[in-house]
């Protein structure tokens, strides 16, 4: 399984996650990793989110997606 597929699987798992404690554990783990690697999460601007959504919709309509 390639990295992109694994990322998408993780995103799907997180979307369906209902256990607040488990989410907190995952979130804390990511935050600890980011601190140790001196990286930070960058929040998207509204314009960036709209552009990403429009690009995703265009790719979907063009048939560029996997089931």
C-alpha positions in Angstrom: 0.0 0.0 0.0 1.5 3.4 -1.0 1.8 6.3 1.3 -1.0 8.3 -0.3 -3.4 5.4 0.2 -2.4 5.0 3.8 -3.0 8.7 4.4 -6.4 8.5 2.9 -7.2 5.5 5.0 -6.1 7.3 8.2 -8.2 10.4 7.3 -11.3 8.1 6.8 -10.6 6.5 10.2 -10.3 9.9 11.9 -13.5 11.1 10.3 -15.4 8.1 11.7 -13.7 8.2 15.1 -16.2 8.7 17.9 -13.9 8.0 20.9 -12.8 11.4 22.3 -10.0 9.8 24.3 -8.5 8.0 21.3 -8.7 11.2 19.2 -6.8 13.1 22.0 -4.1 10.4 22.1 -3.6 10.6 18.3 -3.7 14.4 18.4 -1.2 14.6 21.3 1.1 12.2 19.5 1.1 14.4 16.3 1.7 17.5 18.4 4.6 15.9 20.2 6.1 14.9 16.9 5.7 18.3 15.4 7.4 19.9 18.5 10.4 17.6 18.3 10.8 18.1 14.6 10.2 21.9 14.9 7.3 21.8 12.5 4.0 23.4 13.0 0.6 22.9 11.5 -0.4 25.7 9.2 -4.1 26.7 9.1 -5.5 27.2 5.6 -7.0 30.5 4.6 -10.6 30.6 3.4 -9.3 31.2 -0.1 -6.9 28.2 0.0 -9.8 26.0 1.2 -12.1 27.1 -1.6 -9.3 26.6 -4.2 -8.7 23.1 -2.9 -12.4 22.3 -2.9 -12.8 23.6 -6.5 -9.8 21.6 -7.7 -11.1 18.5 -6.0 -14.5 18.9 -7.6 -13.0 19.5 -11.0 -10.8 16.3 -10.7 -13.9 14.3 -9.5 -15.9 15.5 -12.5 -13.0 14.6 -14.8 -13.0 11.1 -13.4 -9.7 11.5 -11.6 -10.5 9.5 -8.4 -10.2 6.0 -7.0 -13.0 4.0 -5.3 
